[in-house]
């Protein structure tokens, strides 16, 4: 089994989402001893945002590419291959200005490839990357999940649910710590709640994978 561990927070050791992804990965590997882990730090190794040069992978096969386009294609190919090879993806996704970090969006733009992660059919788009488990460590300075207004303002979890679903992934789990900027007591409460959610998410996914192997 292969696990892809992705962090996107720019806060390094001060990041709560990095703490959560580390705990989730540790719990997963403890229950799946044979798991191999591939790590991607998008705050350190950020793919460039889409541009005329980085859109080469969307051109028809055999197109005449510049040297820059070829280099950018190699980046896109490495990222989408890494993603497709993973059985489990653990993503650290802090809320930045009501959405995900631009570093994480740049990664998504590279792996969203026609014919690799999705396809267009007569019946509409079809995801090609199904069968994976995604666990998102979602962190928020404020509280958004408990009110209609808050849920309308966030485009973080809702976006990730949508885009991974577009890729055909139906098993998307969220481990949420919110209100972490609302004082020490609220932060401690959020981390305690997230720890329980993380354990439940990894145990449930582990039980499902064991059941699938036994079927």
Protein Blocks (a to p, Z undefined) as FASTA:
>chain_A
ZZddddfbfklmmlmklmmmmmmmmmmmmmmmmbccddddfklmccddddfklmmmmpce
hiacdfklmmmmmmmmmmmmmmmmpmbdcdddddeehiacfklmmmmmmmmcghklgccd
fkbpcdfkghiacddddddfbdfklpfklmmmpcklmmmmmmmmmnopabdcddddehkl
nojklmmmmmmmmmmmmmmmmmmmmmmmmmmmmZZ
